[in-house]
Amino acid sequence: MSAPRKTVAYLTMADAGDYVTDYHVSFEAMQTLGWQVQPVDWRSRPDWNGFHAVYICSPWDYPDHVDEFRAVLRAIDASTAILFNDLAIVDWNLEKTYLRDIEARGDDIVPSRWYDDFDTAQVPDFFTEHACDKVVIKPIVGANAKDTFVLTNPVDKKLLATLQDTFTHRRFFVQPFIENIHTEGEYSLFFFNGVYSHAIQKTPKAGDFRVQEEHGADIAPTTPPDGLLPVAERVFSHIEPMPVYGRGDWVRGDDGRFLLMELELIEPSLYLRTDRDAASRFAAAFNQRFEELTGK
């Protein structure tokens, strides 16, 4: 094994709390390719010139500090370190309005309506516009299902007050609730340098809708069901510049089509522990892109 000759900062957060992380699974594979990995709290502001590269790993508290997060990433981009993923991808993916671009390219997403501010008088329209009695409301910038609510028609006054407090002067979007999330769950497919790597199936615990393991969901490695991989490959083929790493989350709609729920290109959990070769594929993609950009 060669001695480490390149340094990479893995952006993390000061206190991971109850979050489940497995980025450490990549350390050995990165070291094999000559990388020395150093986890760094994204808010600690070291000298970014001291690193060859920076990987936006698990800074999952950034939605509460969006402006600061943007400033830190711009400081990294202005340094000699190479930021992965590219800042242009981050800027595009940071706000979930990116889903409109994906839909415009002809790919299927969970139907979405977009709002700039909240008004309780609008709430009945959430249901009529999607022709259903159960919808999901989410902030434009968010993570780990924070400030995400499932609404059933009619919405009671107490919940309306909570929504008013949460979304007034805050952009958000509304989607129909996909009932299949309770049975089949959600599929996450992972791509490195545009090439499919592995997949998991996430099923929420009984009585919940959230598919994050922090909320008790079941996470299992899987093979994508028939028809999903071509859908995912098409979505990733349209992303420019090509991300080094990325995750797409799909759910099966009532008509059998796979609908994109989220496209995670900034700091997705990569679930490297669920596939024995995933860490090596991630490290190889990371190193390949670095060499392409630097000639080293």
JONORZI-V284664 format. One record per helix or strand of 2 or more residues. SS is the DSSP state (alpha for helix, beta for strand). FROM is the first residue (numbers start at 1). LEN is the number of residues. Records with the same first field share a line. If there is no record, write none. Layout:
BEGIN
SS: FROM-LEN, FROM-LEN
END
This chain:
BEGIN
beta: 6-7, 35-7, 53-3, 82-3, 112-4, 134-6, 149-4, 172-5, 186-7, 195-9, 218-4, 245-8, 258-7
alpha: 23-10, 48-3, 62-17, 87-7, 98-7, 120-11, 157-11, 179-4, 213-3, 228-10, 272-3, 278-17
END
